[in-house]
Amino acid sequence: MSTTAAAMNGTTSTTTRLGTIRITPWTVLFGLLMLAGVYVTYLRFMYGIGSVTNLSDSFPWGIWIGFDILCGVGLAAGGFTLVATVHIFNLEKYKPVLRPAILTAFLGYSLVVMALMFDLGRPDRIWHPLIMWNPHSVMFEVGWCVMLYSTVLALEFSPAVFEKFGWQVGLKYFRIISVPLMIAGVILSTLHQSSLGSLYLIVPQKLYPLWYSPVMPLMFFLSAIAVGLAMTIFESWHSSKAFGRALEGDILQGLARALIVAQGTYVVARIMDLNTRHAWGLLTRQRTETYLFLFEAALMVLPVMLLLRERIRTNPTALYWCALMVIFGFIANRLNISVTGMEAASGVNYLPKWSEITVTLFIIGLGFGIFYLVAKHLPVFTEGEEPAH
């Protein structure tokens, strides 16, 4: 784009050897966020985790675990959900959104590992579970499942690379292993999505009763399926805006119907769990936990009620906002479990330090940026839906 044309469009462009870079408020914000993230990374690894967090021995897990790990793994669940839908249940209709979902999942898991490096007191020892096995530990199982599933996601996305560079041999071998690979991916993801809930089974006296439940592994798994579908809708909507693609209306409506079932099942399971544990009386207490639980519940129930209306399901913008509510409800649940629900028992009021928030935003921004670059240069959108350049 020439300078004159850029000025007419209200943007400023800078030409480099990498091509034309459009300077907008969003790209400026992204650049500043990357610089801030690099600075905090320097502080973290030069001066230790205590220099950039408000964590303590009384409250050792903050938003780097609550959001970057627990939410990050769940938000990447669209990969295994769509793989099961397309390849195991043979619903080819959803194939156009499969590869973007796999890319989102692969980036999500890669960035979860990156976030874990920030949170570990000794990140140089992250390789220890590879040779120092403790099969009785839930964290050991989660660690191995995440490592193996990240490898599976890399292999599942590899055809996009093979197609880009015309590596027919690679495509041939992928077709040979594709079915067992897909099945292994679904099994591994199922295991660690539920096992993340198992981590909190050992703290019945510390986690507030509105969230503590003996069926937390099931709740984590059900909520991951629902948010995986919501993330697919979220990604499709933003991809259409970023790359000038038409939204797959029929596919999104099918995902919306599936989201009603998945989120509705999760909501019913939560209600049944509260009934079984006789926990409804806790909602009469004037506590911060009560208000945050009600906020979380509203974000869970409202999108289901709205999506039951066909007018909402057929409206891309309304569908997007419903998916966004499911995503924020999921995030609220994970943060309530990992932060809000643990504060009273710990006797600590945890408030993330600015640098903790910066790292989280840095990782999110990095995910969006990498997705954009990969989708622009690799055949992520199949069947004639490549993004415009």
C-alpha positions as CSV (number, residue, x, y, z in Angstrom):
1,M,0.0,0.0,0.0
2,S,1.4,3.4,-0.9
3,T,1.7,6.2,1.6
4,T,-1.1,8.2,-0.1
5,A,-3.4,5.2,-0.1
6,A,-2.6,4.5,3.5
7,A,-3.4,8.1,4.5
8,M,-6.7,7.9,2.7
9,N,-7.6,4.8,4.7
10,G,-6.6,6.5,8.0
11,T,-3.6,4.3,8.7
12,T,0.2,4.7,8.4
13,S,2.2,2.0,6.7
14,T,5.9,1.2,6.9
15,T,7.6,-0.9,4.2
16,T,10.2,-3.4,5.3
17,R,11.9,-6.4,3.7
18,L,9.2,-8.5,5.3
19,G,6.5,-6.7,3.4
20,T,4.0,-3.9,4.3
21,I,3.3,-3.5,8.0
22,R,0.1,-1.5,8.7
23,I,0.4,0.6,11.8
24,T,-2.9,0.8,13.6
25,P,-3.8,1.4,17.3
26,W,-4.0,-2.4,17.7
27,T,-0.6,-3.1,16.3
28,V,0.9,-0.3,18.5
29,L,-0.8,-1.9,21.5
30,F,0.4,-5.3,20.5
31,G,4.0,-4.0,20.2
32,L,3.9,-2.3,23.6
33,L,2.5,-5.4,25.1
34,M,5.3,-7.5,23.6
35,L,7.9,-5.1,25.0
36,A,6.3,-5.1,28.4
37,G,6.2,-8.9,28.4
38,V,9.9,-9.2,27.4
39,Y,10.8,-6.7,30.3
40,V,8.8,-8.7,32.9
41,T,10.4,-11.9,31.5
42,Y,13.8,-10.4,32.1
43,L,12.8,-9.5,35.7
44,R,11.3,-12.9,36.4
45,F,14.4,-14.9,35.3
46,M,17.0,-12.5,36.6
47,Y,15.5,-11.7,40.0
48,G,13.2,-14.7,40.7
49,I,9.5,-15.3,40.9
50,G,9.1,-13.2,44.1
51,S,10.2,-10.1,42.3
52,V,7.2,-10.1,39.9
53,T,4.4,-11.7,41.8
54,N,2.4,-11.3,45.0
55,L,2.5,-15.1,45.6
56,S,3.6,-16.4,49.0
57,D,3.9,-19.7,50.9
58,S,0.3,-19.2,52.1
59,F,-1.0,-18.6,48.6
60,P,1.5,-20.2,46.1
61,W,-0.9,-20.4,43.1
62,G,-2.2,-17.2,41.4
63,I,-3.4,-16.2,38.0
64,W,-0.5,-17.9,36.3
65,I,-2.0,-21.2,37.4
66,G,-5.6,-20.1,37.6
67,F,-5.8,-18.4,34.3
68,D,-2.8,-19.3,32.2
69,I,-2.9,-23.0,33.0
70,L,-6.4,-24.0,34.1
71,C,-8.1,-21.7,31.7
72,G,-5.5,-22.1,28.9
73,V,-5.9,-25.9,28.8
74,G,-9.7,-25.7,28.8
75,L,-9.9,-23.0,26.2
76,A,-7.8,-25.2,23.9
77,A,-10.4,-28.0,24.2
78,G,-11.8,-27.2,20.8
79,G,-9.1,-29.3,19.2
80,F,-10.2,-32.6,20.7
81,T,-13.9,-31.7,20.5
82,L,-13.7,-31.1,16.8
83,V,-11.4,-34.0,16.1
84,A,-13.9,-36.3,17.8
85,T,-16.8,-34.7,15.9
86,V,-15.2,-35.0,12.4
87,H,-13.0,-38.1,12.5
88,I,-14.5,-40.3,15.1
89,F,-18.2,-39.5,14.7
90,N,-17.6,-38.9,10.9
91,L,-19.5,-35.5,10.7
92,E,-17.6,-34.1,7.7
93,K,-19.8,-31.0,7.7
94,Y,-17.5,-29.5,10.4
95,K,-14.3,-30.2,8.6
96,P,-13.8,-26.5,7.5
97,V,-13.4,-25.4,11.1
98,L,-11.3,-28.4,12.2
99,R,-7.9,-27.2,11.2
100,P,-8.3,-23.7,12.8
101,A,-9.5,-25.5,16.0
102,I,-6.4,-27.7,16.0
103,L,-4.1,-24.7,15.4
104,T,-5.9,-22.9,18.3
105,A,-5.4,-25.9,20.5
106,F,-1.8,-26.4,19.6
107,L,-1.0,-22.8,20.3
108,G,-3.0,-23.0,23.5
109,Y,-1.0,-25.9,24.8
110,S,2.3,-24.5,23.7
111,L,1.6,-21.2,25.5
112,V,0.4,-23.1,28.6
113,V,3.8,-24.7,28.8
114,M,5.4,-21.3,28.3
115,A,3.2,-19.9,31.2
116,L,4.3,-22.8,33.4
117,M,7.9,-21.8,32.9
118,F,7.1,-18.5,34.4
119,D,5.3,-20.0,37.4
120,L,7.8,-22.8,38.3
121,G,10.2,-21.9,41.0
122,R,12.9,-23.9,39.2
123,P,11.9,-23.9,35.5
124,D,15.2,-25.5,34.6
125,R,13.9,-28.7,36.2
126,I,10.7,-29.0,34.1
127,W,12.2,-32.0,32.4
128,H,12.4,-34.1,35.6
129,P,9.0,-35.8,35.1
130,L,10.4,-37.4,32.0
131,I,12.8,-39.5,34.0
132,M,11.6,-39.2,37.6
133,W,8.3,-40.9,37.5
134,N,5.7,-40.7,40.2
135,P,2.6,-42.5,38.8
136,H,0.7,-41.9,42.0
137,S,0.7,-38.1,41.5
138,V,-2.2,-36.4,39.6
139,M,0.2,-33.7,38.5
140,F,2.5,-36.3,37.0
141,E,-0.4,-37.6,35.0
142,V,-1.4,-34.1,33.9
143,G,2.2,-33.3,32.9
144,W,2.6,-36.4,30.8
145,C,-0.8,-36.0,29.1
146,V,-0.1,-32.4,28.2
147,M,3.3,-33.3,26.8
148,L,1.9,-36.2,24.8
149,Y,-1.2,-34.3,23.6
150,S,0.9,-31.3,22.5
151,T,2.9,-33.8,20.4
152,V,-0.3,-35.2,19.0
153,L,-1.6,-31.7,18.1
154,A,1.7,-30.9,16.3
155,L,1.3,-34.1,14.2
156,E,-2.4,-33.3,13.6
157,F,-1.5,-29.9,12.3
158,S,1.5,-31.1,10.2
159,P,-0.6,-31.7,7.0
160,A,-0.9,-27.9,6.7
161,V,2.9,-27.7,6.6
162,F,3.2,-30.6,4.2
163,E,0.6,-29.1,1.9
164,K,2.4,-25.7,1.9
165,F,5.7,-27.2,0.9
166,G,4.3,-30.0,-1.3
167,W,5.7,-32.8,0.9
168,Q,3.6,-35.7,-0.4
169,V,5.6,-38.3,1.5
170,G,4.8,-36.6,4.8
171,L,1.1,-36.5,3.8
172,K,1.2,-40.2,2.9
173,Y,2.6,-41.2,6.3
174,F,0.2,-39.0,8.1
175,R,-2.8,-40.7,6.5
176,I,-1.5,-44.0,7.7
177,I,-1.3,-42.9,11.3
178,S,-4.1,-40.4,11.3
179,V,-6.9,-42.6,12.8
180,P,-5.0,-44.0,15.9
181,L,-3.5,-40.5,16.3
182,M,-6.9,-38.9,16.5
183,I,-8.1,-41.5,19.0
184,A,-5.0,-41.1,21.1
185,G,-5.5,-37.3,21.1
186,V,-9.1,-37.6,22.3
187,I,-8.2,-40.0,25.1
188,L,-5.2,-37.9,26.3
189,S,-7.2,-34.7,26.3
190,T,-10.1,-36.4,28.2
191,L,-7.7,-37.7,30.8
192,H,-6.0,-34.4,31.6
193,Q,-9.0,-32.1,31.2
194,S,-10.7,-34.2,34.0
195,S,-7.5,-34.6,36.0
196,L,-7.1,-30.9,36.4
197,G,-10.2,-31.1,38.5
198,S,-8.7,-34.0,40.5
199,L,-5.9,-31.6,41.6
200,Y,-8.4,-29.9,43.9
201,L,-9.9,-33.0,45.4
202,I,-7.2,-33.0,48.0
203,V,-8.3,-29.6,49.5
204,P,-11.8,-30.2,50.8
205,Q,-11.0,-28.0,53.9
206,K,-9.5,-25.2,51.8
207,L,-11.7,-24.8,48.8
208,Y,-15.1,-23.0,49.5
209,P,-18.0,-25.5,49.4
210,L,-19.8,-23.7,46.5
211,W,-17.0,-25.0,44.3
212,Y,-15.6,-28.0,46.1
213,S,-17.2,-31.3,45.0
214,P,-16.2,-34.9,44.8
215,V,-17.2,-34.9,41.1
216,M,-14.9,-32.0,40.1
217,P,-13.1,-34.1,37.5
218,L,-16.4,-34.6,35.7
219,M,-17.3,-30.9,36.0
220,F,-13.9,-29.9,34.5
221,F,-14.4,-32.3,31.6
222,L,-18.0,-31.2,30.8
223,S,-17.1,-27.5,31.0
224,A,-14.1,-28.1,28.7
225,I,-16.3,-29.6,26.0
226,A,-18.7,-26.6,26.2
227,V,-16.0,-24.0,26.1
228,G,-14.2,-25.8,23.3
229,L,-17.3,-25.4,21.1
230,A,-17.6,-21.8,22.2
231,M,-14.0,-21.1,21.3
232,T,-14.5,-22.6,17.9
233,I,-17.3,-20.1,17.3
234,F,-15.2,-17.3,18.8
235,E,-12.2,-18.2,16.5
236,S,-14.4,-18.4,13.4
237,W,-16.0,-15.0,14.0
238,H,-12.6,-13.3,14.5
239,S,-11.0,-15.1,11.6
240,S,-13.8,-13.9,9.3
241,K,-13.0,-10.3,10.4
242,A,-9.3,-10.6,10.2
243,F,-9.1,-12.4,6.9
244,G,-12.2,-11.2,5.1
245,R,-13.8,-14.6,5.0
246,A,-17.5,-15.4,5.0
247,L,-18.8,-17.0,8.2
248,E,-19.9,-20.6,7.8
249,G,-23.5,-20.0,8.8
250,D,-24.7,-23.6,8.6
251,I,-21.7,-24.9,10.5
252,L,-21.9,-22.3,13.2
253,Q,-25.6,-23.0,13.8
254,G,-24.7,-26.7,14.2
255,L,-22.1,-25.7,16.7
256,A,-24.6,-23.5,18.5
257,R,-27.0,-26.5,18.8
258,A,-24.2,-28.6,20.1
259,L,-23.2,-25.8,22.6
260,I,-26.8,-25.8,24.0
261,V,-26.5,-29.5,24.7
262,A,-22.9,-29.3,26.1
263,Q,-23.5,-26.2,28.3
264,G,-26.9,-27.3,29.3
265,T,-25.5,-30.7,30.5
266,Y,-22.9,-28.9,32.5
267,V,-25.4,-26.6,34.1
268,V,-27.7,-29.5,35.0
269,A,-24.8,-31.4,36.5
270,R,-23.8,-28.4,38.6
271,I,-27.4,-28.0,39.9
272,M,-27.6,-31.8,40.7
273,D,-24.3,-31.6,42.5
274,L,-25.4,-28.6,44.6
275,N,-28.6,-30.4,45.5
276,T,-26.7,-33.6,46.5
277,R,-24.4,-31.7,48.7
278,H,-27.2,-29.5,50.2
279,A,-25.1,-26.4,49.3
280,W,-27.9,-24.0,48.3
281,G,-28.0,-22.5,51.8
282,L,-24.5,-21.0,51.2
283,L,-26.1,-18.6,48.7
284,T,-27.9,-16.8,51.6
285,R,-24.5,-15.7,53.1
286,Q,-23.4,-12.2,52.5
287,R,-19.9,-13.1,51.3
288,T,-17.7,-12.3,48.3
289,E,-17.8,-15.9,47.3
290,T,-21.6,-15.8,47.0
291,Y,-21.7,-12.8,44.7
292,L,-18.9,-14.3,42.4
293,F,-20.7,-17.6,42.3
294,L,-23.9,-15.9,41.2
295,F,-22.0,-14.0,38.5
296,E,-20.5,-17.2,37.3
297,A,-23.9,-18.9,37.3
298,A,-25.4,-16.1,35.3
299,L,-22.7,-16.4,32.6
300,M,-23.4,-20.2,32.5
301,V,-27.2,-20.1,32.3
302,L,-27.9,-17.0,30.2
303,P,-26.3,-18.2,26.9
304,V,-28.2,-21.5,27.1
305,M,-31.5,-19.7,27.5
306,L,-30.6,-17.3,24.6
307,L,-29.4,-20.0,22.3
308,L,-32.7,-21.9,22.6
309,R,-34.1,-19.2,20.4
310,E,-33.6,-19.8,16.7
311,R,-33.3,-16.0,16.1
312,I,-30.2,-15.9,18.2
313,R,-28.6,-19.0,16.7
314,T,-29.0,-17.6,13.2
315,N,-27.6,-14.2,14.0
316,P,-23.8,-14.4,13.8
317,T,-23.2,-11.4,16.1
318,A,-25.7,-12.7,18.8
319,L,-24.1,-16.2,18.5
320,Y,-20.7,-14.7,19.0
321,W,-21.8,-12.9,22.2
322,C,-23.4,-16.1,23.6
323,A,-20.1,-17.9,22.9
324,L,-18.2,-15.1,24.6
325,M,-20.5,-15.5,27.7
326,V,-19.7,-19.2,27.8
327,I,-16.0,-18.4,27.6
328,F,-16.1,-15.8,30.4
329,G,-18.3,-18.1,32.5
330,F,-15.7,-20.8,32.1
331,I,-12.9,-18.4,33.1
332,A,-14.9,-17.2,36.1
333,N,-15.3,-20.8,37.3
334,R,-11.6,-21.6,37.0
335,L,-10.6,-18.4,38.7
336,N,-13.2,-18.9,41.5
337,I,-11.8,-22.4,42.1
338,S,-8.1,-21.5,42.0
339,V,-8.2,-18.0,43.6
340,T,-11.5,-16.8,45.1
341,G,-12.5,-20.2,46.6
342,M,-9.1,-20.6,48.3
343,E,-8.5,-17.2,49.8
344,A,-10.6,-17.5,53.0
345,A,-8.9,-20.7,54.1
346,S,-5.5,-19.4,53.4
347,G,-6.1,-16.2,55.3
348,V,-4.6,-14.2,52.4
349,N,-6.2,-11.6,50.1
350,Y,-4.4,-12.2,46.9
351,L,-4.2,-9.4,44.3
352,P,-2.1,-10.1,41.3
353,K,0.9,-7.8,40.8
354,W,1.0,-5.7,37.6
355,S,3.7,-7.9,36.3
356,E,1.6,-11.0,36.7
357,I,-1.2,-9.5,34.7
358,T,1.4,-8.3,32.1
359,V,2.7,-11.8,31.6
360,T,-0.9,-13.2,31.1
361,L,-1.7,-10.5,28.6
362,F,1.7,-11.0,26.9
363,I,0.9,-14.7,26.4
364,I,-2.6,-14.0,25.1
365,G,-1.3,-11.4,22.7
366,L,1.4,-13.8,21.5
367,G,-1.2,-16.4,20.8
368,F,-3.3,-14.1,18.7
369,G,-0.2,-12.9,16.8
370,I,1.1,-16.3,16.0
371,F,-2.3,-17.6,14.9
372,Y,-2.6,-14.6,12.5
373,L,0.8,-15.3,11.0
374,V,0.3,-19.0,10.7
375,A,-3.2,-18.6,9.2
376,K,-1.8,-16.1,6.7
377,H,1.0,-18.2,5.4
378,L,-0.2,-21.8,5.8
379,P,-3.4,-23.5,4.4
380,V,-5.3,-23.3,7.7
381,F,-8.7,-22.6,6.1
382,T,-9.4,-25.5,3.7
383,E,-11.9,-26.0,0.9
384,G,-11.4,-22.7,-0.8
385,E,-11.4,-20.7,2.5
386,E,-7.9,-19.5,2.6
387,P,-7.6,-15.9,4.0
388,A,-7.2,-13.1,1.6
389,H,-3.7,-11.6,1.4
